[in-house]
Amino acid sequence: MAVAEAVDTSPEVMLTFYRRLYPFKSIFNWLNHEHAPTRLFTHREFAFTLQGDVYLRYQCFRTAEELKKQVCQLNPTRFEIGPVYSFRPKDKKTAPPGAFNPVQRELVFDIDMTDYDPVRTCCSGADICRRCWAFISAAVQVLHVSIREQFGYEHLLWVYSGRRGIHLWISDKEAMELTDDQRKALVSWMTVIQGSPESSKKLNVRLNNRSLPPSLQTALEHLATIFSELVLADQNVFESQQGFESLLQQIPDLNVVKALRETWSEDPSRSSEAKWADLKSQARAYAKGSTQRINLTSAMEDIILHHTYPRIDAEVSKHRNHLLKAPFCVHPKTGRVCVPVDPERIEEFDPEKVPTVNQLLKELDSVARSEGEIGEHHSDWERTSLKPYIDMLDKHALRLMEQVRRDKRGRDVSW
């Protein structure tokens, strides 16, 4: 039975989820960075998608309790988090002309599996499985290290989107205060694949048309293994004629292209691993240090990056006023909860095993029956499989709060 057939995200189910399981206090602590309300929360925009696709923007709240009360009253299918504004979002219409502007916002990234359709063979479109999740896993591993090392950011929260992608929220003070132009420049620097995902020759990676920057060279060492295991062995991307023709398009040596096309056309069942070995042999046939060998080696590196480097949706990251689905919302198609993901254990993460709203409510009912309890409890989520994910967010929020305390102590000492 398809997952969609078993999903129940009816208004009654969603209301119970919000009342008993959604971690409003944890969300508040994460966005606010302190226990007492600050402008990071009180001036923050929330947007609600209501039943019937009604969209409600520029909502704001003073406390976690206010947010919970409004969510339970509106019972949205999901809600999104936006920037911190110069005025409270609900006062937008009364602000002086031109004075209502976004002033802070987490630096966010969105990686969607559909952008990997040209390089995956097991699924396509909205479908996803443990096998093709490996592309997302590789993206998380590369970006997590790259962002920390290149920009020094420390407070990174990775959140599974509930269906086919993953979001990254960066809450460092410096990241929060980036302007739109600075965000655009940062994302441009990190973007390797330019243009449409289907393009095979839109890489933006080489310095002086020859060498890779050190950050990409380091990533390449890890991605070469991913490429061998995932693209060649598991996905077998180049087995079909369409697959190997896309590979040949990325090879700059016409003599090599001709030789390989003849070999592969005569043996249609030749595996991707064998075809990649053929390409390596062609490169080694040229003398070391020769222009032909250097060009082929560079092309092979580009091919590895094209198939495995993170495919970032740049538009999500460029603008402070962009809205992004809140963690722990329920995806209406899959019923899965948008849970945090540990980047250190991303290879173990299986999107198909993420708890669904129906599963969580059944867990609550089971606990209530076994313990003979009636009614709701303050932290019902602690009695379900949602607990380790909320614990992850709480630990992340505590690190942010500790950072604020250290910064305040530093300012006090400087006086």
N, C-alpha and C positions, 0 to 999 in steps of 0.2 A: 504493500500500500504506500502511495506517495506520502511524503511528510505533510503536504498541504491538506490532505484529506483528514488527517487526524488533529489538526490544529483548531483550537477554539479560543479566539481572541474576542469573544462577544463582550459587550459593555459590562455585563455582570461579572465576567471573569476578570476583566481589566480593573474594575473597581475594587474587587477583593485583593488583587495584586497590589494596587497602590495603597490600600488601607493597611495591609498586613505585612507586605514584603519589601516595598520599595524603600531604599535607604536614604531618606531625605536628609537626615542629620549628617551622614557621611558625605553626601553631595555638597551640603553647605560648607562643611569643614574644608573640603578640597578646593572649592571655588573661593572661599573667603580668606584662607590662610591664617585665620585667628579664630578664637572661640567667640569673642564678641563681634557683632556685625560690623563690617567695614564697607566702604564704597565698592570693594571688589564684589560684594554680593548685592548690596542695596541698590546699586546703580547698574546692575547686570540685566541684560535683556533675556527674557524667556519667551519662546514662541510655541504655541500649542496647535496641534493638528487634531481637530475634533471629528466626531462621527459625521460622515457625509463630506469629508475633505474640506471642512471649514477651517480656515487658517487664521489664527489670532496672534498678532505680533505685539511687541513693545510692552510686555508684561514684566513687572518687577515686584520684589518682595523684601521685607525686612528680615525675616527669620525663616528657618527651615519649617517651622510650624505653619507659617503663612503660606509657604509654597505647597505644603502637603494639603492644606485646607482647600486651596484653589484647584489643585490637581484632582482631588477627590470630587470636588464640585463639578468641574468641567469634564472629568473622565476622558481625557484625550486618548487617541490611538497611540500617540507618541508626543514627546516635546523636545525642543531643541534649545541649545544654549548659545547665546551670542556674546557681544562685547560688553565691556563696562563703558558707559557713556558719561559725558560731562554733566548731564542732568539725568534724573531718574527717567527711565524710558516712558513711564506713564505720564510724565510731565512734558513730553516731547512737543505738544502743540502750544504750550504756554512759554516755552523757552524763547529767548530773543532770537531774531532771525540769524541764521548761520552759526548759532552757538551750540546747537545740539550735535555733538560729534562723538564717534568712538574714540576713546583715549587709551584703553588697555584691552588686551585680549590674549589668551594663550596662543602660542604659535602652533598651528594645527596642520596635520598631514592626513591625507586620505589615500589609501591604496585599495583599488577595486579589482577583483579577480577578472572581470570582463575585459580589462585592458591586457590580460594575458591570453586572450582567445587565440591570437596568431601563433602562440608558442606552447599551447597545451593541447593534448589530444583526448584526454579522458572525459572532459566535460566542456560545455560551452554556455555562453549566456549567463543566466542566473544560477545555473547548477554549479555545485561545488562538492568535492569529496576530499578525503584525507590525502589522496595522491597529489592533486593539483594545489592543495593548501601548502605544499612544500615551496611553491613559488612565493607565497606570502611569507612563509617562515624565513626564507632566504632574504627577502626584503627587510624584514624586521631585524635580522641579525646584522645586516650591512648598515642600515640607517641608524640603529641604536648606537653602534660603535662610532660611526662617522660623525653623527651630530655631537656626541659627547667629546670626541677628540678634536674636531675642527672648530666647534663653537663654544665648548666648555659648559654646555647646559647639562644640568644634573637631574632635574625633576621631570622625567619623561613618563607619561602614563599611556600605555597601549591598551586599546579597547576593541574587542571583536565587534563588528558592526551588526551581528545577528543573522547575517546571511552569507555574503560573499566577499567581505573585505575587512579592513582593519583601520582604525583611526589612531592617530598619535596626538596627545595634548602635552605641550611643553609649558610648564608653569614658572620657570625661572623669571625673576623680576626683569632682567634684561630682555628676555624673549617677550614678556608681556607688553613691554613698552616700545617694541619695534614699530616703526611707521609702515604704511603700506608699501612705500618705495623700498624700504629696507627689507621687508618680507619678500618682495618681488625679486630683489637682487639675490637674497639668500637662496630662494627656491631655484632661480636660474642657475646659480652656481652648482646646485645639487642635481640638476636635471641632466640626465645622460641621453635619454631617448627623446628626440624632438619630433614634433608633428604627430600624425596619427599613429596609433599602435601598430597598424598594419604595415607601415613603412619599414623597409629593411635597410635603408641607407640614411637614416636621420639621426646619427649619433653625434653628440657634441662633447667629445672626450679628449681630443689630442691637442697638446701644446706644440705650436709650430708644425702642425700636420705630421708629427712624428711620435713623440713620447707621451705617455700617460702621466697626469699629475700624481704625486706620491700617494694621495688618498685613494685614488682609483687603482693604482698598482697594488696597494695593500689589499683592497677589496677583491681584486682579480684573483689573488692567490686562493682565497676562500671560495670564490664563485666558480673557479675552474673545477673544483671537486663537485660542487652542486651541479654544474653543467654536465659533468660526466655521469653522475648518478641519476639525476632527474631528467634532463633534456634528452640525453642519449639512451640511457638504459631503460628508465621507467616510461617516459612519454614517447620515446622512439620517434621524435619529431620529424626526422629526415627520411623515414622509411618510404613514404609515398612519393610519387613523382612530383606532386605539388610541393611536398616538403623539401625534397632535394633541389628542386628548381629555386625555391626561396633561398636556400643555402648558396647555390651557385651565383645568385645575383649579388651576393656580398663578397665575392672573390674578385680581386682586381686584375688577375692575370688571365687573359683570354685563352692562352695555350693550356693552362691548367683547367680552366672551365671546360674546354672542348674535350680534353682527355677524360676528365671525371664524368662528364655527361655520357660519353660513349660507354664507359665502364659500368655506370649505374643503370643505364637504359638496358644493357644486356643482361643485367641481374636484378630484376625488379624487387626481389625479396631481400636484398642486401640490407642489413641492419644499419641503424644510425651510427652505432659504435664503429662498425666496419667502414662506413663512409667517412667518418671523421678520421679514422686511421689512414684512409686513402689520401685525404687532404694533407695530413701530416707528412706522409711519404713524399708527396709532390713538393712540399716546402723544403724537405731535407735534400731533395735532389739538386737544389741550387747550392752553390758554395756559401759557407758561412760568411756573413758580412756583406754579401751581395745585395744589391737593391731589390732583386726579385724575392729573395728569402726574407728580407726585412719587411717588405710590403705584405707578403703572405702571412708572416707571423703577426703583424699588426692587425691584419684583417681577421685572423683567427681570434685574437684578443677581443676585437670589436664584436665578433659573433657571440662570444661567451657573454659579454656585457649586454648585448641586445636581448639575449634570451633569459638572463637571470638578474640583471640589475633592477632595483626597485622602480616601478612605473608609478610615478607620483602624479596625482591630479593637481596640477599647479594652481588652478583657479581657486581651489579650496584654501590654499595657504597664503595667497597674495593679499587678501583684504581682511581688515579687522572686523568688518561688519558681517562677515560670513557666519551663518548659523550652522551648527553641527549637532546631530542627534546626541542627547544626553546619555551617558553611561547608565546601564541597567534599565533602559527602555526595552519594550518587547517588540521584536520585529513582527509585523502583522502577517507576513506570508509564512514564516517558519515557526512562529511562536517562541523562538529562542530569545533569551535575554542577552542584551549587549554587555558582556562581562569583561572586566580587565584581564589582561594576559601578561604572564611573566615572560619578559624577553629572554631571560636566561634559560627558560625551559620551553621556548616556543616550538621546538621540534617535537615535543610531547603533546602539544595542544591538538585536539581533534574537534573541529567545529561541529561535527555531528553528535558529539557527546555533551555539548553545552546544554544546561538545563532549560527546559521549556516552561512557560507559565503554567501549562496544564500539569506537568510533572511536579512542579513546586507546590501547587495547591493540593495535589494528591498526597504529597509528603506531609503537608500540614494536617490533612484529614487523618492520615495514618497515625501521626503522633498524638492527635487529640483522642482518637479511639483507644489507643494503647494505654494512654495515661488517664483516660476518663475525664478529660477536661472539656469545658464548654466556654466559648467566647474567644476573644482576641487577646493577644499579649503584646507588650510594647515592642519586643524585638523578635517577632515570629520568624524572621529570616535566619536567626541563629539555629533554628531547629530543622533547617533544610540544607540542600546541597548548594544553596546560594552563599552560605557562610564563608567559605574560603575566598570567594571573589570579593565580597564586601570587606573582609579582613585585609585584602590586598589594597583596596582603595583607602581604608583607614590608615594603614601604615604609610602609604604615600602622602596622605594629608598630614600626618604627624611629622613627617620629614619637612614638609613645607612650613608648618608652624614652628618647628625648631629653627629653621632657617630665618624666619621673621624674628624670633627671639634673639638669635645671634647677631643679626643686623642691628637690632635696637640696642643691644649691649655695646656693640661696636661704636654706635653713634654717641652713646652716653660717655664712653671712655674718651672719645675724641674731644669732648668738651672739657 
